[in-house]
Amino acid sequence: MQSYPNHWEADVVLTDGGTAHMRPITPEDTDLLREFHARLSPETIYYRFFAPYPKLSDRDVDRFTNVDYEDRVGLVATISDSLVAVVRYDKIAPEEAEVAFVVEDAHQGRGLASVLLEHIGAAARERGVRRFIADVLPENRRMVNVFREAGYTAQQTFDEGVIRLTLDLQPTDNSKEVMQAREQRAESRSIARLLYPESVAVIGASRTAHTIGQTSLRNLLGGDFQGPVYPVHPEAKAVAGVRAYPTVSDIPDEVDLAVVAVRADSVLPVVEECAEKGVHGLVVVSSGFGEIGSDGRARQDELVRTARAAGMRVVGPNCLGIANSDPEVSLNATLSPDLPPSGPIGFFSQSGALGRAILQRVAERGMGLSTFVSAGNRADVSGNDLMQYWQEDPTTGVVLQYLESLGNPRKFTRLARRLAKQKPVVAVRSGGSAQATPTGHAAGGLSLPDYAVTSLFQQAGVVRVDDITQMFDAAQVFAYQPLPEGPRVGIIGNSDSLELLVKDAAVRQGLKPHEPVNLGPQATAKDFDLALEAALSAPDVHSVVVVFIPALHPISDDVARVLRARAQESDKPIVTTYLARQGLPEELRHVGDSGETLKGSVPSYPAPEDAVRALALATRYAQWRNRKSGRHPELPDIDRARARAVITRALDKDTPQEEDVAWFGGERRYDEETAIPGQDVRDLLASYGVAVYPDINATSADEAVVAAGQLGYPVVVKADAPDLRVRAGGTFVRADLRTPEDVRSAYNSLADRFSGEAELVVQRMAAPGVPTVVRAGDNQSFGSVVSFGLADVTAELLDDRAFRLAPLSDMDAADLIHAVRAAPLLFGLPAGSTSLAEQPNVEALEELLIRVSRLVEAFPEIGYIDLDPVLVNATGAHVLGARAWLREAPEVRPDVGPRRLRGVTF
């Protein structure tokens, strides 16, 4: 019998936005199971057991609750203290099991059956089950649809009045898409329940001025919230002129959202009361949780556990709050009294301290927000949840995120990539250089260098900026101007010197500026209008930068009217340095009937360089968005069974200990003694179609000569040890050895040079080419990651590497190669060549990267693979050296498997 599988426990979001807790069944569930069965309708019982069965027998209860977590597995879903759904499988063959589940009538239609099937399927695959058999009555259409719509390959037969469905549990692209689509709808709905409440209670509403409780209440009332607001105060009859109630349970009507502003040690009882009341969500502005240390963190985890168990999501604790500018809601559940007007920008901030300043800056620039969430310690609701919501929110056109940590970085990049195909995503991530996470945050720090995080963000289409100022600079273009169709920039102005600054800045940003059109210091509005008309109508102009400075005569807003009018008519973006103003000055705004700033407003920047930088960010994003997504090509010579056998054999020889194997990209180094043997590495790579050049170890010059004869001349003799490129420059290889005397001399020279520091090996010499390094493995933050760089001492010292998430598409592989600064060496003719036939075969390198990415993605036991060097020449990409490290596979990989919320300690 297997021990209790803790990693099968999970919090899940249901289709209506509520939450449930899922876990393996235990013998202690006897009473819960009886009570659950007693609440089922006769129809539901009949559908499950194919017969009337009003009461479970003691024998059945014992059989259902006592499982071995191997051949017999059961999972239950609970909400509060009630069991609401059960799923189980019983193995009937080595790779086949019967599956059945039942959902309480009151909770049917909430997506429990689908999520149960996902989790029991993952558990079954872990136990070697490959197929589920399910017998369903034809009239039980809802259950038939659950199986049919799961996305798995299914077969159906009909016999003796029963439909038999056979499901192949191997995940497919379709099943993954179905799971992610359900996840998106559920998590989006859970956020919508927070942002669109019909009623709000403020628990801890105070009669004392300037307290968080009174501030929260007054901001809700002052923001003209469209539903009832209920102050909760243990003694007061009214707060801020509104009738108060002693507890949330005393409120006679339903409560959708509770703003919690009580002392930290009083929060948990309040949450329990909210659970009994049926509140949908919590905004906990109280502090005194994870940010104060381990005791506060324990209190924070208990808060999330209690809330999720009751079906509630939590924003916070220690947060500024949430806001929704939709006139039908007008929700200001924040500690900021003034919100920006309605607009197209959705904003997520982890920092409560910065939140109020951020809101003020948005308003000062004349921009508008659709929704705002400050998550504080982000114990539950995160930026990932908001991206799920914003993807389909029609009022949000641009997403801004101020991030201090990433709870599930792999999920972040997946969601951001999907969202960025529709809407720009601009992110500031603080603490990048320090790799730090603020105290109290539920997420840990990232284990990749900051430039690698930027590389992965670029893969996902996220526009990463350095600070909040740059974020708003970019947002002005994204929110109020069309995207540029290309890099060619027209420049118009009345200052020759400022126009040259624009041109220089454009070149530095990778844009292609036209020669500036200088209208002179006395230019009129008509002059600007004619110049704009010419530039915007030119097919080789994709965007326009306008510079306008004060003339000697009094300034009118005629030029502003011209800019505004042209922007409203144009499908090309216009940005300006207008009187050195920042934001969307009133005279440059296109204003709607309700006074909101509309598309076609012209963003202004105090310096030309700021305008060009924002335009360049928009241009690069547009290029990313318009490019093809890439495909995952079918590759021959991939044998998963062979790879699994190699890994199993290698682990059986010497299972590495966790402390011996560092995470890929982490600070600790891999221990050379834990690397798997060279032949195992060759076999592992060969199973995915990657050949390693043969080499032979030599412990003497005579052995080296014999090895050279076996391999065939010309050969190389090289020292084989980590970091030799950095420690020894190019002195660890002797190449183009064509005679035994050459080999003997080279061997003796290297033996004297390294004197036992490294093994010496003989290898057949490959044709000249560009040496590169490919590294891949499982990173504790991002999952499977591939890195690429040139095998050059300078590149190593400068850490000129690029990173991408696995598995790579063909476009990802091409981007990975181009992303390193030394990439031009692969795309020019090699030294001494005279023919294009000698051009390095970059396509072969791309295929190698794709193969390696699929290998590490398929097998989490692969901690790290190091291919060094990979020589790229006209005949292909040749792996001349390879090492690999294995580990015991983690129980749960980030963003892999059935959908679940980020965990807390259970």
HELIX and SHEET records of a PDB file:
HELIX    1   1 ASN A    6  TRP A    8  5                                   3    
HELIX    2   2 PRO A   27  ASP A   29  5                                   3    
HELIX    3   3 THR A   30  ARG A   39  1                                  10    
HELIX    4   4 PRO A   42  PHE A   49  1                                   8    
HELIX    5   5 ASP A   58  THR A   65  1                                   8    
HELIX    6   6 ASP A  105  HIS A  107  5                                   3    
HELIX    7   7 LEU A  112  GLU A  126  1                                  15    
HELIX    8   8 ARG A  141  ARG A  148  1                                   8    
HELIX    9   9 ASP A  173  LEU A  195  1                                  23    
HELIX   10  10 ILE A  212  GLY A  222  1                                  11    
HELIX   11  11 VAL A  248  ASP A  250  5                                   3    
HELIX   12  12 ALA A  264  LYS A  277  1                                  14    
HELIX   13  13 GLY A  290  ILE A  292  5                                   3    
HELIX   14  14 SER A  294  ALA A  309  1                                  16    
HELIX   15  15 GLY A  352  GLU A  364  1                                  13    
HELIX   16  16 GLY A  383  GLU A  392  1                                  10    
HELIX   17  17 PRO A  409  ALA A  420  1                                  12    
HELIX   18  18 ASP A  450  GLN A  459  1                                  10    
HELIX   19  19 ILE A  468  TYR A  480  1                                  13    
HELIX   20  20 ASP A  496  ARG A  508  1                                  13    
HELIX   21  21 ALA A  525  SER A  537  1                                  13    
HELIX   22  22 ASP A  558  GLU A  569  1                                  12    
HELIX   23  23 GLU A  586  LEU A  588  5                                   3    
HELIX   24  24 PRO A  608  ASN A  626  1                                  19    
HELIX   25  25 ARG A  640  LYS A  653  1                                  14    
HELIX   26  26 GLU A  658  ASP A  660  5                                   3    
HELIX   27  27 GLU A  672  THR A  674  5                                   3    
HELIX   28  28 GLY A  678  ALA A  686  1                                   9    
HELIX   29  29 ALA A  701  LEU A  711  1                                  11    
HELIX   30  30 LEU A  724  ALA A  728  1                                   5    
HELIX   31  31 PRO A  740  PHE A  754  1                                  15    
HELIX   32  32 VAL A  793  LEU A  798  1                                   6    
HELIX   33  33 ASP A  810  HIS A  818  1                                   9    
HELIX   34  34 PRO A  824  PHE A  827  1                                   4    
HELIX   35  35 LEU A  836  GLU A  838  5                                   3    
HELIX   36  36 VAL A  842  ALA A  858  1                                  17    
SHEET    1   A 8 ALA A  10  VAL A  13  0                                        
SHEET    2   A 8 THR A  19  PRO A  24 -1                                        
SHEET    3   A 8 ARG A  72  ILE A  79 -1                                        
SHEET    4   A 8 SER A  82  ALA A  93 -1                                        
SHEET    5   A 8 GLU A  96  VAL A 103 -1                                        
SHEET    6   A 8 ARG A 131  VAL A 136  1                                        
SHEET    7   A 8 VAL A 162  ASP A 168 -1                                        
SHEET    8   A 8 THR A 153  ASP A 159 -1                                        
SHEET    1   B 5 VAL A 229  VAL A 232  0                                        
SHEET    2   B 5 VAL A 200  ILE A 203  1                                        
SHEET    3   B 5 LEU A 257  VAL A 260  1                                        
SHEET    4   B 5 GLY A 281  VAL A 284  1                                        
SHEET    5   B 5 ARG A 313  VAL A 315  1                                        
SHEET    1   C 2 ALA A 238  VAL A 239  0                                        
SHEET    2   C 2 VAL A 242  ARG A 243 -1                                        
SHEET    1   D 7 LEU A 331  THR A 334  0                                        
SHEET    2   D 7 GLY A 321  ASN A 324 -1                                        
SHEET    3   D 7 LEU A 369  SER A 374 -1                                        
SHEET    4   D 7 SER A 342  SER A 349  1                                        
SHEET    5   D 7 VAL A 398  LEU A 403  1                                        
SHEET    6   D 7 VAL A 425  ARG A 429  1                                        
SHEET    7   D 7 VAL A 463  VAL A 465  1                                        
SHEET    1   E 3 LYS A 512  PRO A 513  0                                        
SHEET    2   E 3 ARG A 488  GLY A 493  1                                        
SHEET    3   E 3 VAL A 517  ASN A 518  1                                        
SHEET    1   F 4 LYS A 512  PRO A 513  0                                        
SHEET    2   F 4 ARG A 488  GLY A 493  1                                        
SHEET    3   F 4 SER A 543  PHE A 548  1                                        
SHEET    4   F 4 ILE A 574  TYR A 578  1                                        
SHEET    1   G 2 HIS A 590  VAL A 591  0                                        
SHEET    2   G 2 THR A 597  LEU A 598 -1                                        
SHEET    1   H 4 ASP A 695  ALA A 698  0                                        
SHEET    2   H 4 GLU A 759  ARG A 764 -1                                        
SHEET    3   H 4 VAL A 715  ASP A 720 -1                                        
SHEET    4   H 4 VAL A 733  LEU A 737 -1                                        
SHEET    1   I 5 ARG A 801  LEU A 805  0                                        
SHEET    2   I 5 GLY A 783  LEU A 790 -1                                        
SHEET    3   I 5 VAL A 770  ASN A 779 -1                                        
SHEET    4   I 5 ILE A 862  ASN A 873 -1                                        
SHEET    5   I 5 GLY A 876  VAL A 879 -1                                        
SHEET    1   J 5 ARG A 801  LEU A 805  0                                        
SHEET    2   J 5 GLY A 783  LEU A 790 -1                                        
SHEET    3   J 5 VAL A 770  ASN A 779 -1                                        
SHEET    4   J 5 ILE A 862  ASN A 873 -1                                        
SHEET    5   J 5 ALA A 882  LEU A 886 -1                                        
END                                                                             
